[in-house]
Structures are given as C-alpha cells and as structure tokens.
Amino acid sequence: MKPDNYIQKAYHFILQNDFEEALRWFEAAIQANPGDAEVHYRCSITYGRSGRLEQAIRHAKEAVLLQEDKPEYHLHLQHLEALELVQKARKMVEGKTDASPKDLYQAAALLKSAISKDPLHSEAYVWLALVYSELNEHPLAITTLKEVISLFPQESGLQHIMEELKKRLKSYVLDLPTD
C-alpha cells in the first residue's frame, strides 16, 4: 500500500471520531516509511487529541529530528511539552490541602517553564496563579491571572477566578498581625 493510502485511511477514521483506528493507520504509515516527518507530526497530533501525551511527544520529537526546518513541528512539540509540565505540576498540588512549600515552589517552576514553552497555554497561567495564591503570593497570583485575562478576555471563568483570588488577598491582609 502507498504511504498516502495509509494517511487517507487514518483521516477517514478521524472523521468518524475513531481515533484508535486512525492511530493504527498512522502507525502503519510510519512502519511503511519511518523517515516521513509529516506522518510522525500528524500521528503526534492524533495521539495528543487522544490524551496519549507520551506517544504524542515521542512522535513530535521524531518529526523535529527528521525535519528541523519546520517551525510548526517545533511549536507543536513545545505545546506538548508545556501540557506535560502542567500535568506534572497539577499532580504535585491538586487536591492536596497540605502541599509543602517545596512542592508548591517546584510546581510554580514547572508552570513557568510551561508558559515559556507555550505562552498561550491558559491552563498554565491559571494553575500558576493558584499556586502563587497557595504560597500567599497574592499580588503575583493576581498579576499572573491578569496576564491570561489579557490574552483571553472572552473567557468569563477567568473573571470568576480573579474575584476568588481578590477575596483571598483581602482575607490574607485582614489576617495579618498588627503591631
């Protein structure tokens, strides 16, 4: 079978929302022509949309290695790496009422790295703002959230988070000891 036929089959299944079958065809296309950067790239996108980040990153890296002059391959890889960093940071703090300051600072570092890799990754900004708030760095939390609001002003949920952060700041200021 010609490599293009594999890709056509993969897209046929994507249009039917059968991503597992589409991935099977992408993998077959890669087996038939492992040096095709575009197939690795497309396969990576499908893995990413299927929530299989590890495989998505593996194929994105392969696409970049095979064809370094394609900026879209680099951007895609950076986006996936940012997703991975956000996932790691979330695991460090999500649902933990007793997260240590060390964990929170490590999570903040991961989230800053995610933002540097993908400056439009809104979730990274939101989590960074929440981590700053947990560290009682409320001005940094609000500044970070203002940044993402300026990028995505249409997101009404961000305004709700901002109001919550402002309440936490007021509560924190009221709880400060007075001399």
MDAnalysis code that builds the backbone (N, CA, C; Angstrom):
import MDAnalysis as mda
import numpy as np

u = mda.Universe.empty(537, n_residues=179, atom_resindex=np.repeat(np.arange(179), 3), trajectory=True)
u.add_TopologyAttr("name", ["N", "CA", "C"] * 179)
u.add_TopologyAttr("resid", np.arange(1, 180))
u.add_TopologyAttr("resname", ["MET", "LYS", "PRO", "ASP", "ASN", "TYR", "ILE", "GLN", "LYS", "ALA", "TYR", "HIS", "PHE", "ILE", "LEU", "GLN", "ASN", "ASP", "PHE", "GLU", "GLU", "ALA", "LEU", "ARG", "TRP", "PHE", "GLU", "ALA", "ALA", "ILE", "GLN", "ALA", "ASN", "PRO", "GLY", "ASP", "ALA", "GLU", "VAL", "HIS", "TYR", "ARG", "CYS", "SER", "ILE", "THR", "TYR", "GLY", "ARG", "SER", "GLY", "ARG", "LEU", "GLU", "GLN", "ALA", "ILE", "ARG", "HIS", "ALA", "LYS", "GLU", "ALA", "VAL", "LEU", "LEU", "GLN", "GLU", "ASP", "LYS", "PRO", "GLU", "TYR", "HIS", "LEU", "HIS", "LEU", "GLN", "HIS", "LEU", "GLU", "ALA", "LEU", "GLU", "LEU", "VAL", "GLN", "LYS", "ALA", "ARG", "LYS", "MET", "VAL", "GLU", "GLY", "LYS", "THR", "ASP", "ALA", "SER", "PRO", "LYS", "ASP", "LEU", "TYR", "GLN", "ALA", "ALA", "ALA", "LEU", "LEU", "LYS", "SER", "ALA", "ILE", "SER", "LYS", "ASP", "PRO", "LEU", "HIS", "SER", "GLU", "ALA", "TYR", "VAL", "TRP", "LEU", "ALA", "LEU", "VAL", "TYR", "SER", "GLU", "LEU", "ASN", "GLU", "HIS", "PRO", "LEU", "ALA", "ILE", "THR", "THR", "LEU", "LYS", "GLU", "VAL", "ILE", "SER", "LEU", "PHE", "PRO", "GLN", "GLU", "SER", "GLY", "LEU", "GLN", "HIS", "ILE", "MET", "GLU", "GLU", "LEU", "LYS", "LYS", "ARG", "LEU", "LYS", "SER", "TYR", "VAL", "LEU", "ASP", "LEU", "PRO", "THR", "ASP"])
u.atoms.positions = np.array([
    [0.852, -1.180, 0.000],
    [0.000, 0.000, 0.000],
    [0.897, 1.242, 0.000],
    [0.489, 2.255, -0.740],
    [1.232, 3.509, -0.802],
    [1.058, 4.281, 0.499],
    [2.104, 5.041, 0.903],
    [2.003, 5.814, 2.147],
    [0.790, 6.743, 2.192],
    [0.445, 7.352, 1.066],
    [-0.720, 8.243, 1.042],
    [-2.014, 7.502, 1.365],
    [-2.094, 6.246, 0.985],
    [-3.301, 5.464, 1.279],
    [-3.469, 5.258, 2.782],
    [-2.355, 5.044, 3.478],
    [-2.420, 4.908, 4.932],
    [-2.974, 6.184, 5.562],
    [-2.476, 7.309, 5.068],
    [-2.907, 8.605, 5.608],
    [-4.386, 8.837, 5.317],
    [-4.821, 8.509, 4.112],
    [-6.241, 8.643, 3.770],
    [-7.107, 7.799, 4.695],
    [-6.666, 6.593, 4.967],
    [-7.408, 5.708, 5.886],
    [-7.445, 6.334, 7.284],
    [-6.308, 6.862, 7.725],
    [-6.250, 7.470, 9.058],
    [-7.237, 8.633, 9.150],
    [-7.264, 9.493, 8.143],
    [-8.176, 10.635, 8.173],
    [-9.633, 10.200, 8.043],
    [-9.865, 9.139, 7.329],
    [-11.222, 8.582, 7.244],
    [-11.721, 8.250, 8.653],
    [-10.871, 7.613, 9.453],
    [-11.278, 7.237, 10.804],
    [-11.314, 8.438, 11.754],
    [-10.483, 9.419, 11.516],
    [-10.551, 10.638, 12.321],
    [-11.908, 11.306, 12.124],
    [-12.356, 11.372, 10.873],
    [-13.655, 11.984, 10.579],
    [-14.809, 11.211, 11.212],
    [-14.580, 9.942, 11.507],
    [-15.598, 9.124, 12.182],
    [-15.394, 9.112, 13.700],
    [-14.460, 9.931, 14.171],
    [-14.111, 10.005, 15.596],
    [-13.607, 8.679, 16.153],
    [-13.006, 7.881, 15.310],
    [-12.404, 6.625, 15.743],
    [-10.888, 6.831, 15.743],
    [-10.416, 7.462, 16.813],
    [-9.005, 7.839, 16.875],
    [-8.083, 6.633, 17.041],
    [-8.554, 5.608, 17.708],
    [-7.715, 4.409, 17.875],
    [-7.410, 3.778, 16.514],
    [-8.422, 3.690, 15.682],
    [-8.203, 3.118, 14.353],
    [-7.341, 4.049, 13.501],
    [-7.565, 5.346, 13.651],
    [-6.729, 6.318, 12.928],
    [-5.268, 6.169, 13.343],
    [-5.034, 6.006, 14.617],
    [-3.662, 5.826, 15.106],
    [-3.046, 4.552, 14.554],
    [-3.850, 3.509, 14.456],
    [-3.350, 2.259, 13.877],
    [-2.867, 2.488, 12.445],
    [-3.610, 3.286, 11.677],
    [-3.211, 3.575, 10.298],
    [-2.000, 4.499, 10.234],
    [-1.933, 5.465, 11.133],
    [-0.734, 6.311, 11.182],
    [0.503, 5.471, 11.511],
    [0.364, 4.593, 12.478],
    [1.493, 3.730, 12.847],
    [1.886, 2.827, 11.674],
    [0.918, 2.358, 10.911],
    [1.218, 1.546, 9.723],
    [1.964, 2.383, 8.682],
    [1.554, 3.641, 8.538],
    [2.239, 4.537, 7.598],
    [3.678, 4.766, 8.031],
    [3.891, 4.875, 9.338],
    [5.245, 5.069, 9.855],
    [6.081, 3.812, 9.637],
    [5.478, 2.647, 9.814],
    [6.184, 1.393, 9.552],
    [6.606, 1.316, 8.087],
    [5.715, 1.766, 7.207],
    [6.000, 1.719, 5.768],
    [7.070, 2.744, 5.376],
    [7.106, 3.884, 6.084],
    [8.058, 4.939, 5.741],
    [8.456, 5.684, 7.018],
    [9.363, 5.109, 7.813],
    [9.717, 5.693, 9.111],
    [10.408, 7.056, 9.027],
    [10.899, 7.435, 7.880],
    [11.595, 8.705, 7.733],
    [10.707, 9.857, 7.313],
    [9.391, 9.665, 7.295],
    [8.460, 10.712, 6.872],
    [8.063, 11.573, 8.076],
    [8.650, 12.735, 8.165],
    [8.410, 13.629, 9.305],
    [6.950, 14.055, 9.396],
    [6.325, 14.287, 8.269],
    [4.932, 14.748, 8.256],
    [3.994, 13.705, 8.863],
    [4.253, 12.450, 8.610],
    [3.411, 11.387, 9.173],
    [3.601, 11.327, 10.693],
    [4.834, 11.461, 11.145],
    [5.082, 11.496, 12.595],
    [4.341, 12.677, 13.222],
    [4.393, 13.812, 12.560],
    [3.730, 15.023, 13.050],
    [2.216, 14.805, 13.152],
    [1.620, 14.298, 12.105],
    [0.173, 14.063, 12.103],
    [-0.215, 13.003, 13.130],
    [0.597, 11.983, 13.236],
    [0.363, 10.937, 14.233],
    [0.434, 11.543, 15.635],
    [1.396, 12.409, 15.856],
    [1.552, 13.078, 17.149],
    [0.313, 13.894, 17.494],
    [-0.216, 14.609, 16.538],
    [-1.420, 15.405, 16.776],
    [-2.568, 14.501, 17.211],
    [-2.719, 13.382, 16.548],
    [-3.808, 12.466, 16.879],
    [-3.601, 11.840, 18.252],
    [-2.372, 11.464, 18.571],
    [-2.102, 10.960, 19.919],
    [-2.418, 12.036, 20.960],
    [-2.027, 13.261, 20.677],
    [-2.291, 14.356, 21.606],
    [-3.778, 14.558, 21.832],
    [-4.555, 14.524, 20.777],
    [-6.010, 14.689, 20.894],
    [-6.664, 13.514, 21.603],
    [-5.980, 12.391, 21.609],
    [-6.488, 11.201, 22.286],
    [-6.027, 11.137, 23.741],
    [-5.309, 12.161, 24.176],
    [-4.854, 12.199, 25.557],
    [-3.656, 11.311, 25.849],
    [-2.989, 10.858, 24.821],
    [-1.831, 9.982, 24.995],
    [-0.565, 10.806, 24.765],
    [-0.252, 11.566, 25.779],
    [0.789, 12.584, 25.686],
    [2.174, 11.993, 25.451],
    [2.479, 10.907, 26.108],
    [3.812, 10.315, 25.954],
    [4.091, 9.935, 24.498],
    [3.133, 9.265, 23.860],
    [3.302, 8.889, 22.453],
    [3.303, 10.118, 21.553],
    [2.480, 11.107, 21.900],
    [2.427, 12.339, 21.104],
    [3.787, 13.032, 21.116],
    [4.396, 13.114, 22.282],
    [5.700, 13.758, 22.397],
    [6.757, 12.962, 21.633],
    [6.700, 11.644, 21.749],
    [7.681, 10.807, 21.048],
    [7.634, 11.058, 19.542],
    [6.445, 11.091, 18.968],
    [6.326, 11.306, 17.521],
    [6.643, 12.754, 17.136],
    [6.307, 13.703, 18.001],
    [6.636, 15.104, 17.721],
    [8.152, 15.292, 17.696],
    [8.846, 14.669, 18.640],
    [10.311, 14.752, 18.658],
    [10.898, 14.125, 17.403],
    [10.336, 13.018, 16.988],
    [10.828, 12.355, 15.781],
    [10.621, 13.248, 14.558],
    [9.474, 13.903, 14.471],
    [9.213, 14.815, 13.348],
    [10.244, 15.943, 13.326],
    [10.545, 16.495, 14.501],
    [11.530, 17.583, 14.587],
    [12.909, 17.079, 14.176],
    [13.275, 15.891, 14.641],
    [14.582, 15.331, 14.271],
    [14.695, 15.090, 12.772],
    [13.606, 14.624, 12.185],
    [13.630, 14.304, 10.758],
    [13.602, 15.545, 9.872],
    [12.959, 16.607, 10.358],
    [12.848, 17.815, 9.536],
    [12.893, 19.041, 10.448],
    [14.091, 19.448, 10.785],
    [14.303, 20.529, 11.751],
    [13.864, 21.900, 11.253],
    [13.709, 22.075, 9.964],
    [13.394, 23.396, 9.420],
    [11.902, 23.721, 9.405],
    [11.069, 22.874, 9.986],
    [9.623, 23.112, 10.004],
    [9.224, 23.733, 11.337],
    [8.957, 25.039, 11.371],
    [8.613, 25.685, 12.648],
    [7.362, 25.102, 13.297],
    [6.409, 24.646, 12.485],
    [5.185, 24.098, 13.082],
    [5.462, 22.822, 13.877],
    [6.483, 22.067, 13.481],
    [6.854, 20.871, 14.238],
    [7.407, 21.271, 15.602],
    [8.248, 22.295, 15.612],
    [8.821, 22.781, 16.866],
    [7.734, 23.343, 17.784],
    [6.826, 24.131, 17.227],
    [5.740, 24.710, 18.029],
    [4.847, 23.628, 18.617],
    [4.554, 22.625, 17.816],
    [3.719, 21.517, 18.287],
    [4.408, 20.786, 19.439],
    [5.699, 20.517, 19.282],
    [6.449, 19.844, 20.332],
    [6.473, 20.693, 21.605],
    [6.694, 21.983, 21.472],
    [6.698, 22.861, 22.640],
    [5.338, 22.865, 23.336],
    [4.274, 22.867, 22.557],
    [2.922, 22.821, 23.127],
    [2.732, 21.531, 23.925],
    [3.144, 20.410, 23.361],
    [3.005, 19.123, 24.057],
    [3.853, 19.088, 25.326],
    [5.056, 19.617, 25.247],
    [5.919, 19.644, 26.427],
    [5.318, 20.540, 27.515],
    [4.679, 21.633, 27.108],
    [4.003, 22.503, 28.077],
    [2.848, 21.752, 28.738],
    [2.088, 21.010, 27.956],
    [0.998, 20.200, 28.518],
    [1.533, 19.226, 29.564],
    [2.647, 18.598, 29.243],
    [3.249, 17.632, 30.155],
    [3.690, 18.312, 31.458],
    [4.287, 19.482, 31.352],
    [4.722, 20.214, 32.545],
    [3.534, 20.622, 33.415],
    [2.448, 21.048, 32.786],
    [1.251, 21.422, 33.542],
    [0.689, 20.195, 34.252],
    [0.665, 19.059, 33.569],
    [0.175, 17.830, 34.200],
    [1.014, 17.469, 35.420],
    [2.319, 17.566, 35.304],
    [3.210, 17.259, 36.434],
    [2.952, 18.215, 37.600],
    [2.821, 19.496, 37.292],
    [2.579, 20.488, 38.338],
    [1.244, 20.231, 39.031],
    [0.233, 19.930, 38.251],
    [-1.089, 19.658, 38.827],
    [-1.034, 18.474, 39.775],
    [-0.322, 17.429, 39.381],
    [-0.213, 16.246, 40.236],
    [0.464, 16.580, 41.562],
    [1.348, 17.552, 41.541],
    [2.058, 17.938, 42.764],
    [1.162, 18.671, 43.752],
    [0.133, 19.370, 43.247],
    [-0.648, 20.234, 44.134],
    [-2.147, 19.941, 44.156],
    [-2.667, 19.338, 43.141],
    [-4.116, 19.173, 43.024],
    [-4.669, 18.275, 44.122],
    [-5.679, 18.779, 44.803],
    [-6.360, 18.003, 45.820],
    [-5.581, 17.842, 47.114],
    [-4.422, 18.475, 47.208],
    [-3.616, 18.368, 48.426],
    [-3.804, 19.633, 49.257],
    [-4.402, 19.469, 50.406],
    [-4.570, 20.621, 51.288],
    [-3.302, 20.878, 52.090],
    [-2.405, 19.914, 52.079],
    [-1.178, 20.047, 52.860],
    [0.070, 20.028, 51.981],
    [-0.050, 20.532, 50.749],
    [1.118, 20.568, 49.865],
    [2.201, 21.419, 50.523],
    [3.405, 20.896, 50.531],
    [4.511, 21.610, 51.173],
    [4.921, 22.810, 50.321],
    [5.512, 23.813, 50.974],
    [6.012, 24.952, 50.191],
    [7.007, 24.503, 49.120],
    [7.810, 23.491, 49.432],
    [8.767, 22.974, 48.441],
    [8.031, 22.463, 47.200],
    [6.956, 21.687, 47.426],
    [6.156, 21.186, 46.294],
    [5.541, 22.336, 45.508],
    [5.057, 23.333, 46.227],
    [4.428, 24.473, 45.565],
    [5.438, 25.259, 44.736],
    [6.632, 25.458, 45.270],
    [7.662, 26.176, 44.505],
    [8.111, 25.357, 43.289],
    [8.197, 24.035, 43.453],
    [8.547, 23.191, 42.306],
    [7.450, 23.240, 41.254],
    [6.207, 23.214, 41.703],
    [5.087, 23.312, 40.763],
    [5.123, 24.651, 40.034],
    [5.410, 25.720, 40.768],
    [5.499, 27.051, 40.137],
    [6.590, 27.072, 39.079],
    [7.720, 26.448, 39.364],
    [8.817, 26.408, 38.382],
    [8.394, 25.642, 37.135],
    [7.691, 24.525, 37.322],
    [7.207, 23.754, 36.166],
    [6.228, 24.580, 35.337],
    [5.344, 25.284, 36.018],
    [4.336, 26.083, 35.316],
    [4.960, 27.263, 34.577],
    [5.968, 27.885, 35.166],
    [6.675, 28.967, 34.467],
    [7.362, 28.429, 33.221],
    [7.931, 27.246, 33.342],
    [8.569, 26.612, 32.185],
    [7.539, 26.298, 31.103],
    [6.369, 25.831, 31.526],
    [5.297, 25.547, 30.564],
    [4.897, 26.813, 29.813],
    [4.786, 27.916, 30.539],
    [4.413, 29.190, 29.915],
    [5.494, 29.654, 28.950],
    [6.747, 29.426, 29.305],
    [7.821, 29.848, 28.387],
    [7.808, 29.003, 27.116],
    [7.410, 27.749, 27.225],
    [7.327, 26.884, 26.038],
    [6.098, 27.210, 25.190],
    [4.992, 27.522, 25.862],
    [3.744, 27.819, 25.156],
    [3.059, 29.002, 25.842],
    [3.396, 30.219, 25.406],
    [2.862, 31.424, 26.054],
    [1.342, 31.588, 25.936],
    [0.683, 30.747, 25.162],
    [-0.770, 30.834, 25.031],
    [-1.487, 29.700, 25.771],
    [-0.789, 29.018, 26.624],
    [-1.368, 27.894, 27.372],
    [-2.068, 28.449, 28.613],
    [-3.357, 28.752, 28.480],
    [-4.096, 29.429, 29.545],
    [-4.123, 28.634, 30.840],
    [-4.208, 27.331, 30.749],
    [-4.269, 26.499, 31.948],
    [-3.000, 26.659, 32.798],
    [-1.861, 26.825, 32.149],
    [-0.607, 27.008, 32.885],
    [-0.658, 28.294, 33.707],
    [-1.190, 29.363, 33.135],
    [-1.308, 30.626, 33.860],
    [-2.251, 30.485, 35.061],
    [-3.382, 29.834, 34.832],
    [-4.365, 29.682, 35.913],
    [-3.768, 28.887, 37.065],
    [-3.120, 27.773, 36.742],
    [-2.512, 26.973, 37.798],
    [-1.385, 27.726, 38.493],
    [-0.621, 28.500, 37.752],
    [0.444, 29.283, 38.368],
    [-0.155, 30.310, 39.331],
    [-1.228, 30.947, 38.931],
    [-1.898, 31.909, 39.809],
    [-2.401, 31.218, 41.079],
    [-2.970, 30.039, 40.933],
    [-3.468, 29.304, 42.100],
    [-2.327, 28.880, 43.017],
    [-1.226, 28.464, 42.434],
    [-0.061, 28.079, 43.243],
    [0.493, 29.299, 43.977],
    [0.602, 30.421, 43.284],
    [1.058, 31.644, 43.945],
    [0.135, 31.994, 45.120],
    [-1.152, 31.834, 44.913],
    [-2.098, 32.137, 45.976],
    [-1.884, 31.212, 47.174],
    [-1.643, 29.937, 46.906],
    [-1.362, 28.986, 47.994],
    [-0.095, 29.367, 48.752],
    [0.839, 29.975, 48.057],
    [2.087, 30.425, 48.683],
    [1.928, 31.799, 49.356],
    [0.696, 32.296, 49.370],
    [0.392, 33.632, 49.898],
    [1.134, 34.723, 49.137],
    [1.395, 34.463, 47.879],
    [1.981, 35.450, 46.960],
    [0.834, 36.022, 46.128],
    [-0.120, 36.628, 46.829],
    [-1.357, 37.063, 46.177],
    [-1.152, 38.109, 45.087],
    [-0.273, 39.099, 45.275],
    [-0.055, 40.037, 44.163],
    [0.455, 39.334, 42.897],
    [1.369, 38.358, 43.059],
    [1.846, 37.593, 41.896],
    [0.710, 36.779, 41.277],
    [-0.145, 36.225, 42.127],
    [-1.283, 35.449, 41.632],
    [-2.193, 36.319, 40.774],
    [-2.494, 37.493, 41.279],
    [-3.393, 38.402, 40.549],
    [-2.731, 38.889, 39.265],
    [-1.451, 39.216, 39.322],
    [-0.730, 39.657, 38.119],
    [-0.726, 38.563, 37.057],
    [-0.492, 37.328, 37.484],
    [-0.478, 36.198, 36.547],
    [-1.848, 36.009, 35.916],
    [-2.877, 36.106, 36.726],
    [-4.221, 35.945, 36.184],
    [-4.589, 37.098, 35.252],
    [-4.143, 38.310, 35.574],
    [-4.392, 39.444, 34.669],
    [-3.747, 39.203, 33.307],
    [-2.569, 38.569, 33.327],
    [-1.888, 38.255, 32.064],
    [-2.742, 37.358, 31.180],
    [-3.267, 36.292, 31.775],
    [-4.060, 35.359, 30.974],
    [-5.395, 35.984, 30.568],
    [-5.949, 36.826, 31.407],
    [-7.189, 37.514, 31.037],
    [-6.947, 38.431, 29.850],
    [-5.778, 39.082, 29.817],
    [-5.482, 39.952, 28.674],
    [-5.319, 39.136, 27.389],
    [-4.870, 37.885, 27.522],
    [-4.732, 37.017, 26.347],
    [-6.072, 36.446, 25.904],
    [-6.951, 36.170, 26.877],
    [-8.239, 35.534, 26.592],
    [-9.367, 36.293, 27.291],
    [-9.640, 37.531, 26.853],
    [-10.652, 38.345, 27.545],
    [-12.065, 37.768, 27.467],
    [-12.323, 36.906, 26.511],
    [-13.656, 36.337, 26.337],
    [-13.952, 35.217, 27.329],
    [-12.962, 34.740, 28.045],
    [-13.136, 33.639, 28.995],
    [-13.710, 34.156, 30.310],
    [-15.003, 33.993, 30.486],
    [-15.667, 34.523, 31.676],
    [-15.233, 33.795, 32.948],
    [-14.849, 32.555, 32.851],
    [-14.404, 31.804, 34.016],
    [-13.173, 32.406, 34.660],
    [-12.351, 33.070, 33.865],
    [-11.151, 33.700, 34.404],
    [-11.516, 34.856, 35.341],
    [-12.566, 35.581, 35.010],
    [-13.014, 36.681, 35.879],
    [-13.483, 36.135, 37.225],
    [-14.126, 34.987, 37.215],
    [-14.583, 34.358, 38.460],
    [-13.378, 33.979, 39.330],
    [-12.359, 33.413, 38.713],
    [-11.141, 33.057, 39.452],
    [-10.489, 34.317, 40.014],
    [-10.496, 35.391, 39.242],
    [-9.915, 36.655, 39.703],
    [-10.637, 37.148, 40.955],
    [-11.940, 37.067, 40.956],
    [-12.699, 37.507, 42.136],
    [-12.346, 36.658, 43.352],
    [-12.186, 35.368, 43.145],
    [-11.793, 34.484, 44.245],
    [-10.407, 34.842, 44.772],
    [-9.485, 35.116, 43.874],
    [-8.137, 35.493, 44.304],
    [-8.154, 36.818, 45.071],
    [-8.965, 37.751, 44.615],
    [-9.059, 39.033, 45.319],
    [-9.625, 38.833, 46.721],
    [-10.598, 37.940, 46.871],
    [-11.151, 37.638, 48.195],
    [-10.073, 37.037, 49.094],
    [-9.276, 36.132, 48.520],
    [-8.206, 35.512, 49.308],
    [-7.181, 36.559, 49.746],
    [-6.886, 37.502, 48.853],
    [-5.941, 38.567, 49.193],
    [-6.496, 39.409, 50.340],
    [-7.764, 39.797, 50.243],
    [-8.373, 40.596, 51.305],
    [-8.366, 39.838, 52.627],
    [-8.695, 38.580, 52.572],
    [-8.704, 37.748, 53.778],
    [-7.306, 37.647, 54.366],
    [-6.326, 37.487, 53.502],
    [-4.929, 37.380, 53.941],
    [-4.488, 38.671, 54.600],
    [-4.822, 39.795, 53.995],
    [-4.429, 41.101, 54.535],
    [-5.117, 41.331, 55.878],
    [-6.382, 40.953, 55.999],
    [-7.105, 41.132, 57.260],
    [-6.555, 40.231, 58.366],
    [-5.987, 39.099, 57.992],
    [-5.447, 38.154, 58.975],
    [-4.021, 38.483, 59.398],
    [-3.388, 39.444, 58.731],
    [-2.017, 39.811, 59.104],
    [-2.000, 40.388, 60.516],
    [-0.985, 40.028, 61.294],
    [-0.900, 40.585, 62.654],
    [-0.604, 42.089, 62.591],
    [-1.174, 42.798, 63.506],
    [-0.918, 44.241, 63.588],
    [0.040, 44.485, 64.732],
    [0.843, 45.493, 64.596],
    [1.841, 45.812, 65.639],
    [1.235, 46.497, 66.808],
])
